Amino acid sequence: MQKKAYVRRILAALALTGLLVPAAAGSASAAPLPIVCTAAGTVVVIQGNIDSWSVQGRGSCQGDLGGTYFLDFIGSGTSDTSGLCDETLLVQNLNINVLGSLTPADTLIPKFFNHDWVAPLTTYPLATPFLIQRGGSGDLVGAGNFFNHIFLQCNGPTVAQFTFVLLP
């Protein structure tokens, strides 16, 4: 009787192993994972007939199983309004072209990117959500948010915190 129970356990273990091996093999061909980035930097808005924006930041990214990336970016763009800072309440037609690099910490060989951070309607100051498109193509490649001007002070510090996700 003990021998039968032992054989059953071995067979159950082998069956379970047989189920796990294909699942593990299948995960290698699964869809690539997104890259999640955080950075510190600045956001400057100069108001005019068309508002002028500039952003820059430095931080790190990870998430695609490629290890940690060093992140550097700089960008400039425009919007029709600047939200609470010009009393229109919302930013309209935000479009900031952002050039940057992701540098893997292990190889130090940078991968360069050209993105457009866009939002037909968004908020500013405080949190400013945006979509990320591949520069010039309009292909959606992510989404993000930047946060600055604590307590809604439009003329306050330009220091900002950036968080965004890049899709594979």
Backbone as CSV, one residue per row, in Angstrom:
resi,resn,N_x,N_y,N_z,CA_x,CA_y,CA_z,C_x,C_y,C_z
1,MET,0.822,-1.183,0.000,0.000,0.000,0.000,0.869,1.251,0.000
2,GLN,1.921,1.253,0.801,2.830,2.388,0.853,3.531,2.578,-0.479
3,LYS,3.852,1.497,-1.149,4.536,1.562,-2.430,3.634,2.215,-3.473
4,LYS,2.334,1.918,-3.482,1.393,2.512,-4.421,1.291,4.026,-4.203
5,ALA,1.238,4.461,-2.950,1.160,5.902,-2.632,2.434,6.604,-3.099
6,TYR,3.574,5.948,-2.910,4.843,6.514,-3.348,4.872,6.673,-4.871
7,VAL,4.413,5.652,-5.601,4.365,5.691,-7.060,3.408,6.794,-7.516
8,ARG,2.265,6.942,-6.856,1.308,8.000,-7.201,1.940,9.382,-7.038
9,ARG,2.680,9.577,-5.962,3.346,10.872,-5.732,4.365,11.167,-6.824
10,ILE,5.125,10.157,-7.206,6.114,10.339,-8.267,5.415,10.682,-9.581
11,LEU,4.336,9.955,-9.897,3.593,10.224,-11.126,2.979,11.623,-11.096
12,ALA,2.457,12.028,-9.960,1.879,13.376,-9.830,2.965,14.432,-10.003
13,ALA,4.139,14.197,-9.422,5.246,15.151,-9.563,5.694,15.250,-11.007
14,LEU,5.781,14.100,-11.691,6.173,14.103,-13.102,5.118,14.815,-13.952
15,ALA,3.846,14.589,-13.669,2.775,15.253,-14.424,2.834,16.759,-14.207
16,LEU,3.048,17.153,-12.956,3.145,18.583,-12.650,4.355,19.190,-13.354
17,THR,5.479,18.497,-13.356,6.673,18.969,-14.053,6.395,19.105,-15.539
18,GLY,5.659,18.141,-16.096,5.298,18.196,-17.511,4.429,19.399,-17.835
19,LEU,3.630,19.841,-16.889,2.803,21.033,-17.099,3.614,22.307,-16.973
20,LEU,4.589,22.309,-16.070,5.370,23.512,-15.823,6.387,23.796,-16.925
21,VAL,6.978,22.763,-17.499,8.004,22.969,-18.512,7.448,23.726,-19.723
22,PRO,6.291,23.335,-20.308,5.771,24.113,-21.429,5.410,25.549,-21.023
23,ALA,4.913,25.730,-19.805,4.570,27.089,-19.372,5.817,27.946,-19.274
24,ALA,6.895,27.384,-18.757,8.141,28.139,-18.653,8.699,28.437,-20.025
25,ALA,8.626,27.474,-20.923,9.129,27.684,-22.280,8.284,28.725,-23.000
26,GLY,6.971,28.723,-22.737,6.085,29.684,-23.376,6.340,31.102,-22.911
27,SER,6.796,31.271,-21.685,7.012,32.628,-21.189,8.183,33.311,-21.897
28,ALA,9.107,32.548,-22.456,10.231,33.150,-23.162,9.781,33.843,-24.441
29,SER,8.685,33.369,-25.025,8.206,33.983,-26.260,7.042,34.936,-26.007
30,ALA,6.763,35.222,-24.751,5.660,36.123,-24.411,5.975,37.536,-24.904
31,ALA,4.946,38.348,-24.959,5.101,39.721,-25.429,6.117,40.480,-24.573
32,PRO,6.896,41.383,-25.182,7.862,42.172,-24.420,7.160,43.027,-23.355
33,LEU,7.887,43.330,-22.315,7.344,44.108,-21.204,7.598,45.600,-21.413
34,PRO,6.748,46.445,-20.837,6.969,47.891,-20.946,8.149,48.338,-20.086
35,ILE,8.659,49.508,-20.401,9.735,50.121,-19.629,9.128,51.262,-18.820
36,VAL,9.375,51.267,-17.521,8.835,52.290,-16.625,9.972,53.230,-16.226
37,CYS,9.747,54.540,-16.421,10.791,55.529,-16.171,10.350,56.558,-15.134
38,THR,11.300,56.986,-14.318,11.098,58.125,-13.424,12.317,59.026,-13.560
39,ALA,12.061,60.331,-13.501,13.158,61.286,-13.660,12.835,62.560,-12.900
40,ALA,13.872,63.285,-12.569,13.747,64.625,-12.011,14.275,65.597,-13.056
41,GLY,13.721,66.798,-13.075,14.170,67.773,-14.056,13.438,69.082,-13.905
42,THR,13.201,69.736,-15.036,12.524,71.033,-15.014,11.481,71.109,-16.128
43,VAL,10.471,71.924,-15.872,9.466,72.306,-16.867,9.365,73.824,-16.820
44,VAL,9.533,74.461,-17.973,9.421,75.912,-18.064,8.356,76.233,-19.111
45,VAL,7.403,77.096,-18.743,6.363,77.533,-19.671,6.464,79.046,-19.810
46,ILE,6.587,79.502,-21.047,6.595,80.941,-21.329,5.296,81.253,-22.050
47,GLN,4.470,82.071,-21.404,3.154,82.376,-21.961,3.247,83.421,-23.060
48,GLY,2.390,83.249,-24.061,2.303,84.174,-25.175,1.060,83.844,-25.977
49,ASN,0.977,84.311,-27.217,-0.152,83.921,-28.072,-0.177,82.409,-28.224
50,ILE,0.984,81.822,-28.399,1.188,80.373,-28.341,2.187,80.163,-27.210
51,ASP,1.821,79.331,-26.236,2.701,79.111,-25.091,3.865,78.206,-25.492
52,SER,5.038,78.527,-24.987,6.264,77.798,-25.296,6.651,76.952,-24.078
53,TRP,6.962,75.685,-24.312,7.305,74.749,-23.245,8.716,74.216,-23.467
54,SER,9.428,74.020,-22.371,10.690,73.284,-22.437,10.763,72.343,-21.237
55,VAL,11.280,71.145,-21.496,11.430,70.136,-20.448,12.824,69.541,-20.556
56,GLN,13.334,69.108,-19.432,14.566,68.327,-19.423,14.576,67.500,-18.162
57,GLY,15.246,66.353,-18.242,15.278,65.494,-17.072,16.328,64.421,-17.162
58,ARG,16.557,63.829,-16.010,17.522,62.736,-15.882,16.976,61.785,-14.831
59,GLY,17.070,60.481,-15.142,16.560,59.503,-14.197,16.949,58.103,-14.585
60,SER,16.042,57.165,-14.313,16.312,55.765,-14.639,15.025,55.074,-15.058
61,CYS,15.208,53.950,-15.750,14.089,53.154,-16.246,14.405,51.686,-16.019
62,GLN,13.341,50.885,-15.952,13.499,49.442,-15.899,12.170,48.784,-16.210
63,GLY,12.178,47.462,-16.355,10.936,46.751,-16.526,10.898,45.778,-17.679
64,ASP,11.759,45.904,-18.674,11.705,45.006,-19.827,12.668,43.827,-19.691
65,LEU,13.131,43.569,-18.504,14.091,42.513,-18.201,15.455,42.772,-18.825
66,GLY,15.681,44.014,-19.298,16.969,44.387,-19.859,17.854,45.068,-18.834
67,GLY,17.453,45.041,-17.578,18.227,45.701,-16.542,17.820,47.152,-16.385
68,THR,18.626,47.900,-15.687,18.360,49.315,-15.441,18.942,50.148,-16.571
69,TYR,18.208,51.183,-16.952,18.658,52.136,-17.963,18.867,53.494,-17.314
70,PHE,19.917,54.194,-17.728,20.058,55.604,-17.394,19.226,56.370,-18.414
71,LEU,18.493,57.382,-17.972,17.603,58.147,-18.834,18.028,59.603,-18.851
72,ASP,18.145,60.172,-20.037,18.400,61.601,-20.209,17.490,62.096,-21.331
73,PHE,16.862,63.272,-21.143,16.020,63.819,-22.204,15.948,65.342,-22.126
74,ILE,15.623,65.934,-23.257,15.410,67.371,-23.364,14.363,67.577,-24.448
75,GLY,13.506,68.581,-24.272,12.476,68.794,-25.270,11.919,70.203,-25.252
76,SER,11.229,70.524,-26.342,10.563,71.829,-26.428,9.306,71.670,-27.271
77,GLY,8.355,72.567,-27.045,7.109,72.484,-27.784,6.188,73.646,-27.467
78,THR,4.914,73.446,-27.796,3.933,74.526,-27.660,2.602,73.988,-27.145
79,SER,1.760,74.924,-26.744,0.357,74.651,-26.454,-0.417,75.932,-26.731
80,ASP,-1.728,75.798,-26.894,-2.569,76.977,-27.138,-2.874,77.730,-25.864
81,THR,-2.930,77.006,-24.741,-3.216,77.618,-23.439,-2.338,76.963,-22.390
82,SER,-2.284,77.549,-21.197,-1.454,76.968,-20.136,-2.250,76.703,-18.862
83,GLY,-3.501,76.322,-19.014,-4.303,75.863,-17.885,-4.564,76.932,-16.848
84,LEU,-4.373,76.578,-15.598,-4.626,77.514,-14.505,-3.706,78.729,-14.545
85,CYS,-2.580,78.606,-15.226,-1.619,79.714,-15.252,-2.065,80.845,-16.172
86,ASP,-3.008,80.593,-17.077,-3.566,81.696,-17.866,-5.089,81.765,-17.687
87,GLU,-5.558,81.088,-16.637,-6.964,81.096,-16.231,-7.903,80.454,-17.250
88,THR,-7.387,79.639,-18.157,-8.248,78.899,-19.084,-8.644,77.543,-18.503
89,LEU,-8.090,77.192,-17.375,-8.337,75.968,-16.622,-7.668,74.723,-17.213
90,LEU,-7.625,74.577,-18.532,-7.017,73.393,-19.142,-5.989,73.793,-20.189
91,VAL,-4.967,72.972,-20.319,-3.992,73.142,-21.394,-4.609,72.521,-22.652
92,GLN,-4.543,73.245,-23.758,-5.081,72.748,-25.015,-3.943,72.550,-26.019
93,ASN,-3.987,71.416,-26.698,-3.050,71.096,-27.783,-1.584,71.120,-27.359
94,LEU,-1.284,70.478,-26.245,0.108,70.342,-25.810,0.847,69.437,-26.786
95,ASN,2.016,69.868,-27.242,2.851,69.066,-28.138,4.305,69.429,-27.870
96,ILE,5.014,68.523,-27.198,6.417,68.740,-26.846,7.255,67.643,-27.507
97,ASN,8.192,68.029,-28.366,9.099,67.063,-28.979,10.243,66.809,-28.008
98,VAL,10.445,65.543,-27.662,11.436,65.158,-26.660,12.467,64.231,-27.296
99,LEU,13.734,64.613,-27.196,14.852,63.791,-27.656,15.587,63.271,-26.435
100,GLY,15.989,62.008,-26.488,16.668,61.475,-25.317,17.378,60.183,-25.591
101,SER,17.862,59.608,-24.508,18.577,58.336,-24.610,18.271,57.463,-23.409
102,LEU,18.231,56.162,-23.683,18.182,55.126,-22.660,19.495,54.367,-22.767
103,THR,20.266,54.376,-21.698,21.575,53.732,-21.717,21.579,52.561,-20.745
104,PRO,21.677,51.326,-21.245,21.723,50.176,-20.341,22.939,50.275,-19.412
105,ALA,22.716,50.025,-18.138,23.795,50.142,-17.155,24.895,49.117,-17.407
106,ASP,24.566,47.982,-18.017,25.584,46.951,-18.204,26.465,47.181,-19.431
107,THR,25.915,47.771,-20.511,26.717,47.943,-21.725,27.153,49.388,-21.957
108,LEU,26.422,50.327,-21.397,26.662,51.759,-21.590,26.588,52.182,-23.061
109,ILE,25.852,51.418,-23.867,25.636,51.773,-25.278,24.238,52.386,-25.382
110,PRO,24.143,53.701,-25.605,22.833,54.363,-25.566,21.930,53.989,-26.734
111,LYS,20.634,53.976,-26.435,19.591,53.835,-27.444,18.878,55.183,-27.480
112,PHE,18.866,55.830,-28.620,18.302,57.171,-28.723,16.830,57.107,-29.110
113,PHE,16.048,58.085,-28.647,14.637,58.143,-29.004,14.220,59.559,-29.361
114,ASN,13.166,59.637,-30.155,12.535,60.893,-30.557,11.042,60.705,-30.312
115,HIS,10.513,61.378,-29.295,9.110,61.230,-28.914,8.402,62.572,-28.966
116,ASP,7.101,62.516,-29.128,6.245,63.684,-28.965,5.341,63.418,-27.769
117,TRP,5.413,64.303,-26.772,4.510,64.223,-25.633,3.323,65.104,-25.980
118,VAL,2.145,64.500,-26.112,0.987,65.226,-26.613,-0.231,65.035,-25.706
119,ALA,-1.100,66.049,-25.738,-2.383,65.971,-25.050,-3.314,67.018,-25.648
120,PRO,-4.434,66.586,-26.224,-5.396,67.561,-26.736,-5.920,68.453,-25.605
121,LEU,-6.182,67.846,-24.459,-6.579,68.567,-23.243,-5.868,67.933,-22.062
122,THR,-5.281,68.757,-21.207,-4.631,68.244,-20.010,-4.653,69.342,-18.950
123,THR,-4.048,69.075,-17.822,-4.032,70.038,-16.725,-2.616,70.561,-16.505
124,TYR,-2.542,71.743,-15.919,-1.269,72.345,-15.536,-1.602,73.573,-14.696
125,PRO,-0.899,73.867,-13.675,0.256,73.141,-13.123,-0.212,71.979,-12.256
126,LEU,0.663,71.493,-11.460,0.495,70.315,-10.640,0.711,69.094,-11.504
127,ALA,-0.295,68.271,-11.765,-0.098,67.066,-12.572,-0.485,67.349,-14.019
128,THR,0.340,66.882,-14.946,0.086,67.079,-16.380,0.234,65.740,-17.096
129,PRO,-0.870,65.002,-17.276,-0.793,63.742,-18.010,-0.655,63.976,-19.512
130,PHE,0.032,63.046,-20.183,0.256,63.167,-21.627,0.402,61.783,-22.241
131,LEU,0.221,61.704,-23.554,0.484,60.492,-24.325,1.842,60.643,-24.992
132,ILE,2.494,59.529,-25.255,3.800,59.554,-25.922,3.647,58.917,-27.292
133,GLN,4.019,59.671,-28.318,3.987,59.174,-29.693,5.415,59.126,-30.225
134,ARG,5.650,58.181,-31.138,6.947,58.139,-31.805,7.055,59.410,-32.629
135,GLY,8.129,60.160,-32.465,8.305,61.448,-33.118,8.056,61.399,-34.609
136,GLY,7.132,62.229,-35.074,6.845,62.346,-36.493,5.871,61.327,-37.047
137,SER,5.715,60.166,-36.393,4.852,59.126,-36.955,3.453,59.136,-36.360
138,GLY,3.327,59.606,-35.140,2.031,59.581,-34.475,1.693,58.237,-33.848
139,ASP,2.594,57.238,-33.956,2.350,55.932,-33.345,2.422,56.061,-31.827
140,LEU,1.418,55.569,-31.134,1.380,55.615,-29.675,2.407,54.644,-29.112
141,VAL,3.317,55.146,-28.259,4.344,54.287,-27.663,4.378,54.385,-26.148
142,GLY,3.439,55.107,-25.535,3.427,55.184,-24.086,2.554,56.304,-23.566
143,ALA,2.685,56.527,-22.262,1.936,57.584,-21.586,2.706,57.994,-20.347
144,GLY,2.449,59.213,-19.889,3.165,59.677,-18.712,2.493,60.843,-18.028
145,ASN,3.230,61.408,-17.104,2.739,62.506,-16.288,3.946,63.269,-15.758
146,PHE,3.854,64.575,-15.713,4.857,65.309,-14.960,4.161,66.156,-13.920
147,PHE,4.891,66.411,-12.846,4.350,67.063,-11.680,5.306,68.180,-11.278
148,ASN,4.797,69.408,-11.238,5.614,70.516,-10.727,4.719,71.632,-10.232
149,HIS,5.307,72.683,-9.754,4.581,73.837,-9.197,3.635,73.418,-8.078
150,ILE,4.233,72.982,-7.002,3.475,72.591,-5.825,2.623,73.773,-5.362
151,PHE,1.445,73.495,-4.890,0.469,74.483,-4.421,-0.010,75.392,-5.545
152,LEU,0.090,74.919,-6.797,-0.442,75.616,-7.969,0.171,77.001,-8.174
153,GLN,1.414,77.168,-7.804,2.104,78.442,-7.991,2.699,78.483,-9.394
154,CYS,2.099,79.253,-10.288,2.548,79.297,-11.679,3.928,79.920,-11.829
155,ASN,4.285,80.818,-10.944,5.583,81.472,-11.037,6.581,80.894,-10.046
156,GLY,6.283,79.715,-9.535,7.151,79.093,-8.544,8.317,78.364,-9.187
157,PRO,8.940,77.471,-8.445,10.089,76.720,-8.951,9.708,75.896,-10.192
158,THR,10.674,75.685,-11.053,10.434,74.920,-12.281,10.778,73.445,-12.117
159,VAL,11.190,73.044,-10.924,11.585,71.658,-10.670,10.387,70.739,-10.905
160,ALA,10.643,69.592,-11.551,9.558,68.679,-11.892,9.957,67.228,-11.644
161,GLN,8.948,66.410,-11.458,9.102,64.958,-11.369,8.361,64.350,-12.559
162,PHE,9.016,63.482,-13.313,8.449,62.853,-14.496,8.282,61.354,-14.242
163,THR,7.170,60.812,-14.673,6.934,59.377,-14.631,6.271,58.994,-15.939
164,PHE,6.806,57.985,-16.611,6.161,57.545,-17.841,6.468,56.086,-18.130
165,VAL,5.634,55.510,-18.990,5.762,54.114,-19.397,5.918,54.069,-20.901
166,LEU,6.931,53.349,-21.361,7.145,53.143,-22.798,6.720,51.725,-23.138
167,LEU,5.817,51.611,-24.091,5.334,50.306,-24.512,6.332,49.651,-25.460
168,PRO,6.391,48.323,-25.475,7.343,47.651,-26.376,6.958,47.804,-27.832
